[in-house]
Amino acid sequence: MSDNETPEATTAARPRKPGRSKRRRKSGGARAAQYWMVVSSPDNFRKTREHGFSIQGLKTRHRRRVETMRVGDRVLYYVTGRMGFAATVTVSSPMYEDHTPIWRSSRRDEDYPWRVHIRPDIVLEELDWVPAKELAYRLDYVRKWPPEHWTLAFQGHIHALPRADFAIIEDEISRSSKRRKTLVGWSGSSTDFTFGRSGASGCSWPGCRSPLRLASCGGSPR
């Protein structure tokens, strides 16, 4: 060290170790969202709906998976029996333990103790659930199984999905939701273009039983 060089200057002049700075940058970066599919019975899905899609419990054996869930992760629901996609939600809390009875299982001692708070994104009415069969061939996740056994992809309780697969499914759920809103808006309009006059049903021609308006049925008695 020269006479006019301070210890602080010497320390500042030392080059940083590349590995150390890389680790700091990596640890400080935002974690990418994960994408999940919860396989639920119709009764258990109904329970989640009754709670306003504010909470989701997962089975005892899946603790390690649920521990990896973070705020901002996305979840979609596949309902057994109907074999359809019914809703998407976003995780809004870390995992916590709670044994309050909500969901049911064939095992009496199963109370879905590992839970997260959620908030609903898109929730479909039962008639509008998206059939999994229509989308299965497009999903990379399902290709792990032979085509004739695609339903095996939807066994078990919780699955991690590729982001692209989640996007495909959520897009179809969104389409189904928009179709429903369109139908509701059409049925609530002041003029019913299928059934004729505003609020009227059927043809106005005397004796005509046609459900169509006069211009559509031709005005001839039935």
C-alpha positions in Angstrom: 0.0 0.0 0.0 1.4 3.4 -0.9 1.6 6.3 1.7 -1.2 8.3 0.1 -3.6 5.2 -0.3 -6.2 4.6 2.4 -7.5 1.1 3.4 -11.0 2.2 2.2 -9.8 3.0 -1.2 -8.0 -0.3 -1.5 -11.2 -2.2 -0.5 -13.3 -0.2 -3.0 -10.8 -1.0 -5.8 -11.1 -4.7 -5.3 -13.3 -6.4 -8.1 -16.4 -8.2 -6.9 -16.7 -11.9 -7.3 -19.0 -12.6 -10.2 -20.7 -15.6 -8.5 -21.7 -13.5 -5.4 -23.4 -10.7 -7.4 -25.3 -13.2 -9.6 -26.7 -14.9 -6.5 -28.0 -11.6 -5.2 -29.7 -10.8 -8.4 -31.3 -14.2 -8.6 -32.7 -14.1 -5.1 -34.0 -10.6 -5.5 -36.0 -11.3 -8.6 -39.8 -11.9 -8.5 -41.0 -15.5 -8.5 -43.0 -16.5 -11.6 -46.6 -17.5 -10.9 -47.4 -21.2 -10.8 -50.4 -22.8 -12.4 -52.5 -25.5 -10.7 -55.5 -27.7 -11.4 -57.7 -28.8 -8.5 -59.8 -31.9 -9.2 -63.0 -31.7 -7.2 -66.2 -33.7 -6.8 -69.4 -31.8 -7.6 -70.3 -31.7 -3.9 -66.9 -30.3 -2.9 -67.0 -27.7 -5.7 -70.4 -26.6 -4.4 -68.9 -26.2 -1.0 -66.2 -23.9 -2.4 -68.8 -21.9 -4.2 -70.9 -21.6 -1.1 -67.9 -20.0 0.6 -67.7 -17.4 -2.2 -64.5 -18.9 -3.6 -62.7 -17.4 -0.7 -61.0 -20.5 0.6 -59.7 -23.8 -0.8 -58.6 -26.8 1.3 -56.3 -29.6 0.0 -55.8 -33.1 1.2 -53.4 -34.1 3.9 -51.0 -36.0 1.6 -50.4 -32.9 -0.5 -48.8 -30.7 2.1 -45.5 -30.3 0.3 -47.2 -29.1 -2.9 -49.5 -26.7 -1.1 -46.5 -25.3 0.8 -45.0 -24.2 -2.6 -48.2 -22.1 -3.4 -47.7 -18.4 -3.2 -49.8 -15.3 -3.5 -50.6 -14.7 -7.2 -50.6 -18.4 -8.2 -53.5 -19.3 -10.5 -55.8 -22.3 -9.9 -58.5 -23.8 -12.2 -61.2 -26.4 -11.2 -61.9 -29.6 -13.0 -65.2 -31.2 -11.7 -65.4 -35.0 -11.8 -68.6 -36.7 -13.0 -69.3 -33.8 -15.4 -65.7 -34.0 -16.6 -65.6 -30.2 -17.1 -63.7 -27.1 -16.2 -65.8 -24.8 -14.0 -63.8 -21.9 -12.7 -60.5 -20.1 -12.3 -59.2 -18.3 -9.1 -56.1 -16.7 -7.8 -54.3 -17.6 -4.6 -54.4 -14.7 -2.1 -52.6 -16.1 1.0 -49.8 -18.5 2.0 -50.8 -22.0 3.1 -52.1 -22.4 6.6 -53.6 -25.3 8.7 -57.2 -25.4 9.6 -59.3 -28.5 10.4 -62.8 -26.9 10.3 -65.0 -29.3 8.4 -66.0 -28.0 4.9 -65.1 -30.6 2.2 -65.8 -34.3 2.3 -63.8 -37.3 1.3 -64.4 -41.1 1.3 -61.9 -41.2 4.2 -63.4 -40.1 7.5 -60.1 -38.7 8.8 -59.6 -36.4 5.7 -60.5 -32.8 6.5 -58.5 -31.0 3.8 -56.3 -29.2 6.4 -53.8 -27.4 4.1 -55.7 -24.3 3.0 -55.2 -21.1 1.1 -57.3 -18.0 0.7 -58.4 -17.4 -2.9 -60.3 -14.8 -4.9 -62.5 -15.7 -7.9 -61.6 -14.8 -11.5 -64.1 -16.6 -13.7 -66.8 -18.8 -12.3 -69.3 -20.6 -14.7 -72.8 -21.8 -14.1 -73.0 -25.6 -14.2 -74.7 -25.6 -17.6 -71.7 -23.6 -19.0 -68.8 -25.8 -17.8 -66.3 -26.5 -20.5 -66.0 -30.2 -21.4 -62.5 -31.4 -20.9 -62.8 -33.8 -23.8 -63.0 -30.9 -26.2 -59.6 -29.5 -25.0 -57.7 -32.6 -23.9 -55.9 -33.1 -27.3 -54.6 -29.5 -27.1 -52.9 -29.8 -23.7 -49.2 -30.8 -23.3 -49.9 -32.1 -19.9 -52.4 -34.7 -21.2 -49.9 -36.0 -23.7 -48.1 -37.8 -21.0 -50.8 -40.5 -21.3 -52.0 -42.5 -24.4 -54.9 -40.7 -26.2 -57.3 -43.5 -25.3 -56.5 -43.0 -21.6 -56.6 -39.2 -21.5 -58.9 -39.2 -18.5 -56.0 -40.4 -16.4 -54.6 -36.9 -16.5 -57.5 -35.8 -14.3 -57.1 -38.3 -11.5 -55.7 -37.2 -8.2 -56.5 -34.1 -6.3 -54.0 -31.4 -7.4 -51.8 -31.0 -10.4 -49.2 -28.5 -11.6 -49.9 -27.4 -15.1 -47.8 -25.7 -17.8 -48.7 -22.0 -18.2 -49.7 -22.6 -21.9 -52.2 -25.3 -20.9 -53.7 -23.1 -18.2 -54.1 -20.3 -20.7 -55.9 -22.6 -23.2 -58.4 -23.7 -20.6 -59.0 -20.3 -19.1 -59.5 -18.9 -22.6 -62.3 -21.4 -23.2 -63.8 -20.7 -19.7 -63.8 -17.0 -20.6 -65.5 -17.7 -23.9 -68.2 -19.7 -22.2 -68.8 -16.9 -19.7 -69.1 -14.3 -22.4 -71.6 -16.5 -24.3 -73.7 -16.7 -21.2 -73.6 -12.9 -20.6 -74.6 -12.4 -24.3 -77.6 -14.7 -23.9 -78.7 -13.1 -20.6 -78.4 -9.6 -22.3 -80.4 -10.8 -25.3 -83.2 -12.3 -23.2 -83.5 -9.2 -21.1 -83.9 -6.8 -24.0 -87.0 -4.7 -24.3 -87.9 -6.1 -27.8 -87.9 -9.8 -28.3 -86.9 -10.4 -31.9 -87.8 -14.1 -31.8 -91.2 -13.7 -30.3 -92.5 -10.5 -31.9 -93.8 -7.5 -30.0 -92.1 -6.1 -26.9 -93.0 -8.5 -24.1 -95.4 -10.5 -26.3 -95.1 -14.2 -27.2 -96.4 -15.6 -30.4 -98.1 -14.3 -33.5 -100.8 -11.6 -33.2 -102.8 -13.1 -36.1 -106.2 -14.3 -34.6 -106.2 -18.0 -34.2 -102.5 -18.4 -34.9 -100.6 -20.6 -32.5 -97.1 -20.0 -33.9 -94.5 -19.0 -31.4 -93.0 -16.7 -34.1 -94.0 -13.1 -34.7 -96.4 -12.3 -37.5 -93.7 -11.5 -40.1 -92.0 -14.7 -39.4 -94.9 -17.1 -39.5 -96.6 -15.6 -42.5 -99.8 -14.6 -40.7 -101.6 -17.9 -41.6 -103.7 -19.5 -38.8 -102.4 -22.9 -37.5 
